[in-house]
């Protein structure tokens, strides 16, 4: 069946799904625990599967940003003074409250950005897991941290304070996860926040705020403004903001870094990626095929850390091309509300145009499209792109260097393993990566030579207990783990005499 035939009649189902949701056309921000009604320019929420508008939110102006930051500042002192164990208990309660909202949250996510329900139905569980992992790190705040003082009777107690009011700015590809990854450590640390979701995905995040309210997190600790880049810019530069945590594209990350540099404002940046999977000669290609979509094309290729460059040595090159082509060709493309769909639409019309532009560039550069490569719109209205596998890609090709952020994978031949490592390290990014090989010790040695923030052996997934962050153009700082919590704390070293000693 063709994609167009599969999708005919999809509009009615999508309209009915939208009509079942509590948040569609919203005319407020969430400030100080209240839905503050406003008359502002409105921003449309578009269903990427149909191209139809189903929701709207207001675009915050500087006065709204100011009100949200003020509410956070007002709430900060009491929340910062709340015992860490009580904050951790609130995170645990919030995790349960998020799980109770899983269905509506996941469906809203799918209608916002086209993420197939097979993925978005896990968004609440994933958020709950992140909240629980950070709650479990509360010892880090409670355990006295006493350091020796060289050569004497002194010691230093390292105390930690919440960094203050944090601006949390998120992209559209994982609108829940990429907020919670910031919100959970900020709340545990005792910070108050203002969240600014991406304009295509401003509604699903409201379920997080509802869950926080149900969990008893005080009004004003979490505030929400919706809007565009100008709203984000006003938030980044607001004098009442103490720290910025941003996930998004590298060009916007650079602008935020420049603003924060000028203001001497701490900033965490999780940016773009162009990660590689190195296939060693002894790789188990059946295992690789089973995890290929998750590791290399997750969320219709709109995931920052996926390994969209597959690098293979001559022994296995043809087998790898055949396996990747067969795996991608067999993955169903279609309605993201269908639980069997693997590839949905991309999130926005401009993203579709950008991905199609990359496919055209690949064809112009002489890469061989072994699957897809079709740049005609497969469906009227929806933002679908035919999944595409390019073989015989050279490291200097634009499709081997630029983040495509769509269902496009590139396969690059390497002379040998050393050449494969050099190709993997030959981009300006450094976020994820995978080494496929049966000999895990040999794969580990190769992994250690990849210049990247995270790398998996025979699979890739981030671990909420371990730092996740990018090197080079992929970002600054890390999220997750104790290191991710530290990003929301400022230390104070108190030098004193050791017990029984003299200062
Ligand atoms: P984007 O950079 O266009 O926008 C991200 C957010 O920043 C949005 O909320 C946007 O409104 C806001 N924004 C835009 N201009 C701003 C400005 N001048 N000041 C402050 N805020 C501003 O990114 P996107 O298109 O929404 O998301 C896709 C990108 O995100 C990809 O490059 C992807 O790799 C990256 N990403 C990175 C990670 C990671 O962890 N490294 C994770 C997911 C996505």
Boltz pocket constraint, residues with backbone or C-beta under 6 A from the ligand:
constraints:
  - pocket:
      binder: B
      contacts: [[A, 169], [A, 170], [A, 171], [A, 172], [A, 173], [A, 174], [A, 178], [A, 196], [A, 197], [A, 198], [A, 199], [A, 227], [A, 228], [A, 229], [A, 230], [A, 231], [A, 232], [A, 233], [A, 234], [A, 236], [A, 247], [A, 248], [A, 249], [A, 250], [A, 252], [A, 253], [A, 255], [A, 256], [A, 269], [A, 270], [A, 271], [A, 272], [A, 273], [A, 303], [A, 304], [A, 305], [A, 403], [A, 405], [A, 431], [A, 470], [A, 474], [A, 475]]
      max_distance: 6.0
